[in-house]
């Protein structure tokens, strides 16, 4: 297993992170999975044996049940693994049970610590943008948690480019804990993150954790043009996270994944994961599975090396169109582009 520094921090994390959204199966998360404690223990054992050292969860997953299961499974070996969780989403019916106010951030952290059965969170992530709470208030609350030893590092998730830069700038301006990472959706199904979020990560030395790198299973190879998906699978357009805007482009991408996978004797899913692991600024890819077999296949992606021509084929079939001002910059600013600019514009020059 390869380990990479998380952003500009000294924290080394495995290139694969164990995701736990499937733990618990309460409420709306039952559609994702319903892994119980014995099943979670088997999956955690499998990941730790493979060298994974980061487990990612969130307070909102199954209304806290995912955190509770993670805590139970890690009893007696908490020091062997890094734990990341998140705060922001509604955790109750009250007006202060959501958001990134000082009240909710501190109360959310303390509740997560109780469920996880630990005295600290290694990476505490702001799960979503809060356009109401002043950023300085949020980061002052995070500063209090860091200074108290309850939180080691701070990260962001699902922020737009300008929101990300405003958050980083606020932290720097006021001498508050600077985010070391962002957790984002990024896959061959939708490379939207390459417009702003990946360049910002390169420019600001932020680590990137990728959620849903298989696009909720769309890139697993099960969904192909002219093929009937397995029984029990959702219709293609039942997805709203991530949404599918271009069915033909998705099918074209899957076909290339299947072809490359066949050349290596591996699954399309493994190829899709290996592709994202090789993208600029990506630190770790969050994987989760319903079965041990799926998890084993995902874990093996850490060892798959794609050739330059294979990467070029995947780049071409899934490429994003240059929006304004990027197409204009590709024409008129090519003489003075930074490494961050080139992550998007490089292939178009």
N, C-alpha and C positions, 0 to 999 in steps of 0.2 A: 504494500500500500504506500502510495506517495503522500507526503505531507507538505502543505504549503502555508506560508505565513498569511494570517488573516489581515489583509490590508497593510497599514503601516505599523501594526502591532507586532509584538514578539510571539503571539499565540500561534502555534502550529496546529493545523487541523487537517484531517484526512480529506482526500479529494472526493470521497463519498461520505455523505452525512445520512444518518438514519432518520427518516421521517416517521412521525407517529400519529398522523391524522386518522389512521385506521384503528387506533386503540380506543376501545370504549363502545363505540357504536350507539351513542345516545342522540336523540333528536335527528336533525337533518344530516348529521354525520354518519348515520346508519347506512346511508347510500354509498358511502366511501368504503366502509368496512366495520367490522365489529370484533376486533381482536381482543380476546380476554387475557387475563394475567398469564396463564400457562403459555398461550400462544405468543404473547409479547416476550416472555422470558426466552422462548426458543429463538425468536427473531433477534433479540438483543445479543444472545450468545453467538448466534451466527455472524452478526456484524462485528462484534468485538474480536471473534476468532479471525476474521478477515482483516483486522487492523483498523476498522472504523473507530474514531475516538470522539465523535461529536454526535449527539442525539438532539434532534430538534422537535419541539412541541409548542403548544400555545395554550393559554388559559381557556380560550373559547372552544377548543376541540372537545366535543362531547361534554360541554359544560363543566370542564375541569377534570373529567374522568381520565382523559389521556395523561395529564400530568400526574394524577394519583397512581395510575398504573406504572408509569415510568419510575416514579419514586419507589414503589414497592419492588419492582424488578431490580432496581439498582441498590437495594439495601445490602450493605456489606462490601460494596465495590464502587461506591460513589467516586472515590478518588481515582478510579481507573478511566474515567470518561468525562468529557465536557458536556454540559447541559445548556441548551439554548431554549428560551421560551419567549413569549410575546405578550404585549398588553395593548389594549385600545378598544377591542370589540365589546359589545354589551355583555355583562355578566350578571345582570339583574334588571328589575323593572324600574328602578329609581333613576332620577335625572342625573345622578352622578355615578351611575354604574357603567358608564362608557366614556370614551374620549381619552385625552391625554392631559387632563388637569393634574395639578399636584396631588389633589385628593385621590383621583383614580389611579394614577401611576404608583403612588406609594402603597395604597390599599391593595392594588392588584399584585404588586410584588410580594407583599407579605402573605397574601392568600396563595400565591403560587409556591412560595417557599414552604408553606404548611402542606400543601398537596404533594409536593415533590419530596418532602421529608428531608430537606437539606438546609444548610445555613447560608448558601450562596448560589447565585445563578451566574454561570460563566459568561453567557452572552444574552443580554436583555434587549429585545428588539421591539421598536415601536411598530405595531402590526399594520398600521394604516395611517394616512394623513388625517389630522384634525385641524380644520380650517378655522375653528372658533377659539381654541386655546392659544395664547401667545407662546411662541416657541421658547422664549426665555423661561417661562414658567415650567414648561415640560422639562427642559434641560437642567433647571435648578433642582427639580425633584430627582432627576437621574443623578445629579452630582451628590445629593444627600445619600442616595442609595450606594453609590460607589464609595464615598468616604466612610460609610458605616460598614463596608465590607460585604454588603448583601448582593452587590452586583460587581462583576469584574470588568466587563466590556459592554459597550452600547452599540446597537445596530439599528438600522431602519428597514422598512419593508413596504413595498408597493407605493413608493413616492414617485411623483413626476420629477422630471429633471430640475425644474426651477424650485420645486419644494425641497428636493434633496440638497441643492446648493444653498438654499436659504437656511436649512437646518444646520448644515456644516458650518456656514458662515456665522450663524448665531452662537454656536458652541465655541468657535475660535474667538469671536469678538468679546465674549464674556468670560473666557477662561474656564469653560465648563467641559464636561467629558465629550470629546470629539468622537463621532461614530467611526467605527473601524470597518463596518460592512453594511451592505444592503442585501436583502433577500428579495429576489425578483422572479417573475415568470419569464422564462427564456427557453425557446425550443425551436426545432426546425419547422414546427407548424406555424410559428409566429415569431419573427425576429425583431419585433418592434423595439425591444430594449436597445438595439444598436443605434437608434437615432440619438438618444440623449443619455441613457443610463450607463451604458458601457463606456462611452467616451468620458463621462463624468467620473466613473470609477478609475479609469486610467489616469486622468488628470489629478484627481484628489487622493490617489493611492488607497482606494476603498476596496476591501474584499467583496466578492460577489458570491452569494449562495443562491443557487438556482432551485426554485420549486417547480414541480410538475414538468420535468424535462422531457417526459414522454407525452405531454399534452393530454393528461388524463387517460392515457392508454391509446390515443389516436395513432401514435407512432409505433405501437407494439408489433405491427404487422397483421393484426386481426382484421383491420378495416382496409379493404382493398377494392379498387374499382372492379365491379362485376362479380364480387365475391359476397356471399351471404355471411354476415358476421355471426359469431357463435351464439347459441341460444342463451338468452338472458342478457345479452349486450344491449346497450342503449342505441337508439337510432342516432345517426351521425349528428343530426341537428337538435338532439335533446341536450347537447352540451351548451352551457352558458359560461363555463369557466374551465378552459378557455373557449370563447365563441369561435365558430368556424365561419369565415367570411368567403373563402374561396375553396370550394369542394374539390375542383379539378386540380388545383395546385397542391392540395393536401395529398390526393391520390398519386400525383406525379412524384412527390417527395417520398411517399411510402414505397413506391416501386423501386426507386433508387436505393433506398435503405435495404429492401429485401435482396436486391441484386448484390450489393456490397456485402451484406451479411452472408449470403450463400458462398461468396468467394472466400470468406474467412471460416466458413462452417459455424457461424454464430447467428443469433437472432437479430432481427431488425432493431429491436429495442436496445440491444447491446451497442449496436453501431450508433444509434441516435444519442445515447449517453456519452459514448466516446467522443463524438463530434463536439458536443457542448463542453466537455472537459478540456478540449483543446482551443477554445475560443478566448480572445483577449480578456484579461481581468478576472476570469472565472476562477474562483478558489476551490469551491466544492459544490457538488450536485446532490440535492436531497432526494433520496430514493425511499420508496415504501412499496410494500407488496402485500397481497392477500395470502399468498402461499409461500412456503419455504423454497419451492422450486423457482418461482418468480424472483424471489430475493436473491437466490444464488446466482441467477442469470444476470441480474442487475449488478451485483457485487463484482462479477467477472469483467465488467466494463472498464474497471480501473487498469486492467492489463492489456486492453485492446489498443493497438497502435494503427491508426489509419494512415494510408499513404497520401502524398500530396495530390495525386490525381483523384483519389476517392474524395478527399475534402473539397477539391474544386467542383466535382460533380454535385455534391451536396450543397455547396455554396450557390451554384448556378440555379439549381432547381427550386431553392427556397428563398432566393434573394429578395430583399425589400426594394421597392421603388424609392428613388431619391425624392423626398418632399422638399418644398421650399423651406429654408434657404439653402439646403444642402446641394441641390443640383446647380444652383448659382455659384456656390463656393467651389464646387468641382470644376467649373469652367473658369473662374476668375481669381480664385485664391490659392491655386495649387502651388504657387511659389513659396508660400509661407504657412504650411500646415504642420501642426504638432502631431506627436504620436497619438494623442487622443483623437484628433480629427481623422487621422488615417485609419482608425478602426472601422469607420463607416465609409469614408471617401476613397480609401486606398484602391479598392478593386475597380473604381470608376475612373481612375486617372489614366 
